Structures are given as C-alpha cells and as structure tokens.
Amino acid sequence: MRFWDTSVVMPLVFEEAASVTVGDLLRRDDDMAVWWGTWVECAVAISRLRREGRLEDEAEEETRVAFDQLAEDWTEVRPTEDVRLLASLISKDHPLKTADTLQLAAALRWCEGDTNGVGFVCLDDRLRRTAQNEGFGVLPEPNEEAR
C-alpha cells in the first residue's frame, strides 16, 4: 500500500499529463491510503474544471462517478488530534502549505512514523522533497513523471 497525495488522485479520474504514469502505479499496487481531506480537494477540483469549461455536464458526471468508485476502495486517514499535532510539528521544519502539511502528517500517522519502504505518491515538487526528507520512497520516479 502507498500513500497518495491529492495531486496524483485527480489524474486517475481526469485526463492529465500524468494520467498514464499514475494509472500504472495504481495498477501495480491498487491499495491506496489518502488523507481525509483528499475527497474534498478532489470534489472541489472537479467543480473548478466544470466552471472553467474543461468539463461539460456529461463529462463532469462521469468524472464524479469514477472518483466516487475510486474513493470506495481507499483507506482514509481521519483528522485526529495526533494528525493535527504532527502537522504543527512538521510546519516548524518544512515550508509547506497547510493542506500539504496535513497530507504529510496523515502519511506519517498512517505508517506510524516508520517510513522505511513506504511509498508516497505525489506530483508536487515541494511536498515530494519533504516526503523524501522524512524517509518516504517518493513516486513516481523522476524518469516516470514525463510519461
């Protein structure tokens, strides 16, 4: 199982440059762990795509159905006091946005702080570097990202 940041969940349900790469990662290991806020972030992203005219009515509905199907099977790290405190500690050492700090805190909580051999799937450069500094194996590999 790997921890999936929101930046890689959207390309699974909406065609983007990284869709093939992250789709391949999911096919190799379809057990996903995500932060509780991932569902909200993706729902908001789908709404934004609709407002921007990048999704028509039927495509929006298909995207939401695909997203809901994906969400049915993932493991979700709930917003607990532990995650909140861990996010606060992370923010002291890493210049991340709030949502990214919560993502990383959730990932650390999910693996109980033992990042050895644990995959962290993410496309955001700053969060990737920070996750790597925390000991996660960050995916996709740099040579996979362009696919």
LUMDOTI-417965 format. One record per atom (N, C-alpha, C): atom name; residue number from 1; x, z, y. Coordinates in steps of 0.05 Angstrom, whole numbers. Layout:
REM residues N
- CA, NUM, X, Z, Y
...
This chain:
REM residues 147
- N, 1, 17, 0, -24
- CA, 1, 0, 0, 0
- C, 1, 18, 0, 25
- N, 2, 8, -14, 45
- CA, 2, 23, -15, 70
- C, 2, 4, -6, 93
- N, 3, 16, 3, 115
- CA, 3, 1, 10, 138
- C, 3, 0, -15, 156
- N, 4, -24, -22, 165
- CA, 4, -29, -47, 181
- C, 4, -37, -39, 209
- N, 5, -21, -49, 228
- CA, 5, -28, -46, 257
- C, 5, -50, -66, 264
- N, 6, -65, -60, 284
- CA, 6, -87, -78, 293
- C, 6, -77, -106, 299
- N, 7, -52, -109, 308
- CA, 7, -41, -135, 316
- C, 7, -40, -154, 292
- N, 8, -41, -144, 268
- CA, 8, -40, -161, 244
- C, 8, -67, -163, 230
- N, 9, -86, -147, 238
- CA, 9, -112, -148, 226
- C, 9, -128, -172, 237
- N, 10, -127, -175, 263
- CA, 10, -142, -198, 275
- C, 10, -134, -225, 263
- N, 11, -109, -231, 259
- CA, 11, -102, -257, 247
- C, 11, -113, -261, 219
- N, 12, -122, -240, 206
- CA, 12, -134, -243, 180
- C, 12, -163, -253, 181
- N, 13, -176, -250, 205
- CA, 13, -204, -258, 207
- C, 13, -208, -280, 229
- N, 14, -188, -285, 245
- CA, 14, -190, -305, 266
- C, 14, -164, -321, 266
- N, 15, -166, -347, 265
- CA, 15, -142, -364, 262
- C, 15, -124, -361, 286
- N, 16, -100, -352, 280
- CA, 16, -78, -349, 300
- C, 16, -52, -359, 288
- N, 17, -31, -360, 304
- CA, 17, -5, -370, 294
- C, 17, 5, -354, 270
- N, 18, -1, -328, 269
- CA, 18, 9, -311, 248
- C, 18, -10, -309, 224
- N, 19, -32, -323, 224
- CA, 19, -52, -320, 202
- C, 19, -41, -326, 175
- N, 20, -26, -347, 171
- CA, 20, -15, -353, 145
- C, 20, 4, -331, 135
- N, 21, 22, -323, 153
- CA, 21, 41, -302, 146
- C, 21, 28, -276, 138
- N, 22, 10, -266, 154
- CA, 22, -3, -241, 147
- C, 22, -22, -244, 124
- N, 23, -34, -267, 121
- CA, 23, -50, -272, 97
- C, 23, -34, -270, 72
- N, 24, -10, -282, 73
- CA, 24, 8, -280, 50
- C, 24, 15, -251, 43
- N, 25, 21, -235, 64
- CA, 25, 27, -207, 60
- C, 25, 4, -192, 47
- N, 26, -20, -198, 55
- CA, 26, -44, -185, 44
- C, 26, -48, -193, 15
- N, 27, -43, -219, 9
- CA, 27, -46, -228, -19
- C, 27, -26, -214, -38
- N, 28, -2, -208, -27
- CA, 28, 18, -195, -43
- C, 28, 12, -165, -48
- N, 29, -2, -153, -30
- CA, 29, -9, -125, -32
- C, 29, -35, -121, -15
- N, 30, -58, -121, -29
- CA, 30, -83, -120, -14
- C, 30, -93, -92, -9
- N, 31, -77, -72, -14
- CA, 31, -85, -44, -6
- C, 31, -76, -40, 22
- N, 32, -95, -36, 40
- CA, 32, -89, -33, 68
- C, 32, -95, -5, 77
- N, 33, -77, 7, 93
- CA, 33, -83, 32, 107
- C, 33, -82, 25, 137
- N, 34, -102, 35, 152
- CA, 34, -104, 30, 181
- C, 34, -111, 55, 196
- N, 35, -107, 55, 221
- CA, 35, -115, 76, 239
- C, 35, -145, 74, 244
- N, 36, -158, 97, 248
- CA, 36, -187, 98, 253
- C, 36, -195, 79, 275
- N, 37, -180, 77, 296
- CA, 37, -187, 60, 319
- C, 37, -184, 31, 315
- N, 38, -173, 22, 292
- CA, 38, -169, -6, 287
- C, 38, -195, -21, 286
- N, 39, -216, -9, 274
- CA, 39, -242, -23, 273
- C, 39, -252, -28, 302
- N, 40, -250, -8, 319
- CA, 40, -259, -12, 347
- C, 40, -243, -33, 361
- N, 41, -216, -31, 358
- CA, 41, -199, -51, 372
- C, 41, -205, -79, 363
- N, 42, -210, -83, 337
- CA, 42, -217, -110, 328
- C, 42, -245, -119, 337
- N, 43, -264, -101, 337
- CA, 43, -291, -108, 346
- C, 43, -290, -116, 375
- N, 44, -274, -102, 391
- CA, 44, -271, -108, 420
- C, 44, -257, -135, 423
- N, 45, -237, -140, 407
- CA, 45, -222, -166, 408
- C, 45, -241, -189, 401
- N, 46, -258, -186, 382
- CA, 46, -277, -207, 375
- C, 46, -296, -212, 398
- N, 47, -305, -191, 411
- CA, 47, -323, -194, 434
- C, 47, -308, -209, 457
- N, 48, -283, -202, 461
- CA, 48, -267, -215, 482
- C, 48, -264, -245, 475
- N, 49, -259, -252, 451
- CA, 49, -257, -280, 443
- C, 49, -283, -295, 448
- N, 50, -305, -282, 444
- CA, 50, -331, -294, 449
- C, 50, -335, -298, 479
- N, 51, -329, -278, 495
- CA, 51, -332, -280, 524
- C, 51, -314, -302, 536
- N, 52, -289, -305, 524
- CA, 52, -270, -325, 533
- C, 52, -278, -353, 524
- N, 53, -298, -356, 508
- CA, 53, -307, -382, 498
- C, 53, -290, -392, 474
- N, 54, -274, -375, 462
- CA, 54, -258, -383, 439
- C, 54, -273, -380, 413
- N, 55, -297, -368, 414
- CA, 55, -315, -366, 391
- C, 55, -343, -373, 400
- N, 56, -355, -391, 386
- CA, 56, -383, -397, 391
- C, 56, -400, -378, 374
- N, 57, -427, -378, 377
- CA, 57, -445, -360, 364
- C, 57, -440, -358, 334
- N, 58, -440, -381, 320
- CA, 58, -437, -381, 291
- C, 58, -410, -372, 283
- N, 59, -389, -380, 297
- CA, 59, -362, -372, 290
- C, 59, -358, -342, 295
- N, 60, -371, -331, 316
- CA, 60, -369, -303, 321
- C, 60, -381, -287, 298
- N, 61, -405, -296, 289
- CA, 61, -418, -282, 267
- C, 61, -401, -284, 241
- N, 62, -389, -307, 235
- CA, 62, -372, -310, 212
- C, 62, -348, -292, 214
- N, 63, -336, -290, 238
- CA, 63, -313, -273, 242
- C, 63, -320, -243, 238
- N, 64, -343, -235, 249
- CA, 64, -352, -207, 245
- C, 64, -357, -201, 216
- N, 65, -369, -219, 201
- CA, 65, -375, -215, 173
- C, 65, -349, -213, 157
- N, 66, -330, -231, 163
- CA, 66, -303, -229, 150
- C, 66, -289, -203, 156
- N, 67, -291, -195, 181
- CA, 67, -279, -170, 189
- C, 67, -291, -146, 175
- N, 68, -318, -145, 174
- CA, 68, -332, -123, 161
- C, 68, -325, -122, 131
- N, 69, -322, -145, 118
- CA, 69, -314, -146, 90
- C, 69, -286, -135, 86
- N, 70, -268, -142, 104
- CA, 70, -241, -132, 103
- C, 70, -241, -102, 106
- N, 71, -256, -92, 125
- CA, 71, -257, -63, 131
- C, 71, -269, -47, 109
- N, 72, -286, -59, 92
- CA, 72, -298, -44, 70
- C, 72, -277, -34, 50
- N, 73, -255, -47, 48
- CA, 73, -235, -41, 28
- C, 73, -211, -26, 38
- N, 74, -208, -22, 64
- CA, 74, -184, -9, 73
- C, 74, -186, 21, 72
- N, 75, -163, 34, 73
- CA, 75, -161, 63, 75
- C, 75, -157, 69, 105
- N, 76, -174, 87, 115
- CA, 76, -173, 93, 143
- C, 76, -163, 121, 149
- N, 77, -142, 123, 166
- CA, 77, -132, 149, 174
- C, 77, -149, 159, 197
- N, 78, -162, 180, 192
- CA, 78, -182, 192, 212
- C, 78, -167, 205, 235
- N, 79, -181, 208, 258
- CA, 79, -169, 222, 281
- C, 79, -171, 252, 277
- N, 80, -149, 263, 270
- CA, 80, -147, 292, 265
- C, 80, -130, 305, 286
- N, 81, -130, 331, 286
- CA, 81, -112, 347, 304
- C, 81, -83, 340, 298
- N, 82, -76, 337, 272
- CA, 82, -49, 330, 265
- C, 82, -40, 304, 277
- N, 83, -57, 284, 276
- CA, 83, -51, 258, 287
- C, 83, -47, 260, 317
- N, 84, -65, 274, 330
- CA, 84, -63, 278, 359
- C, 84, -37, 291, 367
- N, 85, -30, 312, 353
- CA, 85, -5, 327, 359
- C, 85, 20, 310, 353
- N, 86, 19, 295, 331
- CA, 86, 41, 278, 324
- C, 86, 44, 256, 345
- N, 87, 22, 245, 355
- CA, 87, 23, 224, 376
- C, 87, 36, 235, 401
- N, 88, 30, 260, 407
- CA, 88, 42, 273, 431
- C, 88, 72, 276, 427
- N, 89, 81, 284, 404
- CA, 89, 109, 286, 398
- C, 89, 123, 259, 399
- N, 90, 111, 238, 388
- CA, 90, 122, 212, 388
- C, 90, 126, 202, 416
- N, 91, 107, 208, 434
- CA, 91, 108, 198, 461
- C, 91, 132, 209, 477
- N, 92, 143, 231, 468
- CA, 92, 167, 243, 481
- C, 92, 192, 226, 477
- N, 93, 193, 212, 454
- CA, 93, 217, 197, 447
- C, 93, 214, 167, 449
- N, 94, 189, 157, 450
- CA, 94, 185, 128, 449
- C, 94, 166, 119, 471
- N, 95, 174, 98, 485
- CA, 95, 157, 88, 507
- C, 95, 135, 69, 498
- N, 96, 116, 80, 482
- CA, 96, 94, 64, 472
- C, 96, 68, 68, 488
- N, 97, 50, 49, 487
- CA, 97, 24, 52, 498
- C, 97, 9, 72, 480
- N, 98, -13, 83, 491
- CA, 98, -28, 104, 477
- C, 98, -37, 94, 450
- N, 99, -50, 71, 449
- CA, 99, -60, 61, 423
- C, 99, -38, 57, 403
- N, 100, -15, 47, 412
- CA, 100, 7, 43, 393
- C, 100, 19, 70, 384
- N, 101, 19, 89, 401
- CA, 101, 28, 116, 393
- C, 101, 10, 128, 372
- N, 102, -16, 124, 376
- CA, 102, -36, 133, 356
- C, 102, -33, 118, 330
- N, 103, -27, 92, 331
- CA, 103, -23, 76, 307
- C, 103, 1, 88, 291
- N, 104, 23, 92, 305
- CA, 104, 47, 102, 292
- C, 104, 43, 131, 281
- N, 105, 29, 147, 296
- CA, 105, 23, 174, 287
- C, 105, 6, 173, 262
- N, 106, -14, 156, 262
- CA, 106, -31, 153, 238
- C, 106, -15, 144, 214
- N, 107, 3, 125, 218
- CA, 107, 20, 115, 196
- C, 107, 38, 138, 185
- N, 108, 49, 153, 203
- CA, 108, 66, 176, 194
- C, 108, 50, 197, 180
- N, 109, 26, 202, 189
- CA, 109, 8, 221, 176
- C, 109, 0, 211, 148
- N, 110, -6, 185, 147
- CA, 110, -15, 172, 122
- C, 110, 7, 175, 100
- N, 111, 32, 170, 107
- CA, 111, 54, 172, 88
- C, 111, 66, 200, 86
- N, 112, 53, 219, 100
- CA, 112, 62, 247, 101
- C, 112, 91, 250, 110
- N, 113, 98, 232, 129
- CA, 113, 125, 234, 141
- C, 113, 147, 222, 124
- N, 114, 141, 213, 100
- CA, 114, 162, 201, 83
- C, 114, 160, 171, 85
- N, 115, 175, 159, 103
- CA, 115, 174, 131, 108
- C, 115, 191, 114, 90
- N, 116, 206, 127, 73
- CA, 116, 224, 113, 55
- C, 116, 208, 94, 36
- N, 117, 213, 68, 38
- CA, 117, 200, 49, 22
- C, 117, 172, 42, 30
- N, 118, 163, 52, 53
- CA, 118, 136, 47, 63
- C, 118, 135, 24, 82
- N, 119, 117, 5, 78
- CA, 119, 115, -18, 95
- C, 119, 97, -13, 119
- N, 120, 105, -23, 142
- CA, 120, 89, -22, 167
- C, 120, 86, -50, 176
- N, 121, 62, -61, 175
- CA, 121, 57, -89, 182
- C, 121, 48, -90, 211
- N, 122, 63, -105, 227
- CA, 122, 58, -105, 256
- C, 122, 71, -130, 269
- N, 123, 59, -140, 290
- CA, 123, 70, -162, 305
- C, 123, 80, -155, 333
- N, 124, 73, -131, 342
- CA, 124, 81, -122, 369
- C, 124, 110, -113, 368
- N, 125, 127, -126, 384
- CA, 125, 156, -121, 384
- C, 125, 164, -92, 388
- N, 126, 152, -80, 409
- CA, 126, 160, -52, 415
- C, 126, 152, -33, 393
- N, 127, 128, -36, 383
- CA, 127, 118, -19, 361
- C, 127, 134, -24, 335
- N, 128, 142, -49, 330
- CA, 128, 158, -56, 307
- C, 128, 185, -41, 308
- N, 129, 198, -42, 332
- CA, 129, 224, -29, 335
- C, 129, 221, 2, 331
- N, 130, 200, 13, 342
- CA, 130, 196, 42, 340
- C, 130, 190, 49, 311
- N, 131, 173, 34, 297
- CA, 131, 167, 40, 269
- C, 131, 193, 38, 252
- N, 132, 209, 18, 258
- CA, 132, 235, 15, 244
- C, 132, 253, 39, 249
- N, 133, 254, 48, 274
- CA, 133, 270, 72, 281
- C, 133, 260, 97, 267
- N, 134, 234, 98, 260
- CA, 134, 222, 120, 246
- C, 134, 226, 118, 216
- N, 135, 239, 95, 207
- CA, 135, 245, 92, 178
- C, 135, 227, 74, 162
- N, 136, 206, 63, 175
- CA, 136, 189, 45, 160
- C, 136, 203, 18, 155
- N, 137, 195, 5, 133
- CA, 137, 203, -22, 128
- C, 137, 183, -40, 143
- N, 138, 191, -53, 164
- CA, 138, 173, -68, 181
- C, 138, 170, -97, 171
- N, 139, 144, -105, 170
- CA, 139, 137, -132, 161
- C, 139, 119, -144, 182
- N, 140, 118, -170, 184
- CA, 140, 133, -189, 167
- C, 140, 162, -190, 176
- N, 141, 179, -199, 157
- CA, 141, 207, -202, 162
- C, 141, 210, -222, 185
- N, 142, 231, -221, 202
- CA, 142, 234, -239, 224
- C, 142, 232, -269, 216
- N, 143, 242, -276, 193
- CA, 143, 241, -304, 185
- C, 143, 213, -312, 176
- N, 144, 195, -293, 170
- CA, 144, 168, -299, 161
- C, 144, 150, -302, 185
- N, 145, 156, -290, 208
- CA, 145, 138, -289, 230
- C, 145, 130, -316, 241
- N, 146, 147, -336, 240
- CA, 146, 141, -362, 251
- C, 146, 122, -379, 235
- N, 147, 117, -371, 210
- CA, 147, 100, -387, 192
- C, 147, 71, -385, 200
